[in-house]
Amino acid sequence: MRQTNADLRRYYRYANKRYFGNKLPSINLYFTKLRSISGVTRLLCNIPAYIEISESLRTFQAITIQTVIHEMVHVEHPTWKGHGWQFDRRMLRLAKAGAFDGLW
């Protein structure tokens, strides 16, 4: 299945409602050419502006959904720098809540 930007937005809306209590802002997601990374959340003054997902993931739905959820944690906590223990703990809580069921 070749995914579209509309699919990315649908994954985001679903996960926002189901796993983030619909508290994340509505932002745009795009497939773009990224080198050596799967996704990135772009911030403007520590405010999430948009998410870019690697064009190379267009045909890999499970990895794309995992990447969107990963980036959503960056949206949820834009002041967390990188992937430290807090980020890991949040990702584990999402996994325990079923966010990745059937994807890995």
C-alpha positions, 0 to 999 in steps of 0.5 A: 500500500502506498501511503499518502499525507492524508494517511499520516494525518489519519494515523495522527488523529487516531493516535491523538484520540486513543493514546494522547487524550486528544490533547496534542495540537492539530499539525500537518504531517508530510512525506519528505526526503529525509536522509538517515532518519525516519521522521522529525518533528519541526519546532518553531520557538519550542512549539511543534510546527509539523512532522516530516516522515521519510519518503522511504517509508511510504510502502511500510505502513507499520513502520510509518505508524510507529514513526508517527507515534514516536514523533507525537511524543516529541509533539507532546513534550517539545522541550525534551531534548533527544531521547532520554529516560523520560522519552523512553518511559513515555514510549514504554507507557504507549506500548503498554497501552497497546499503541504498537500492538500488531505493528512489531 
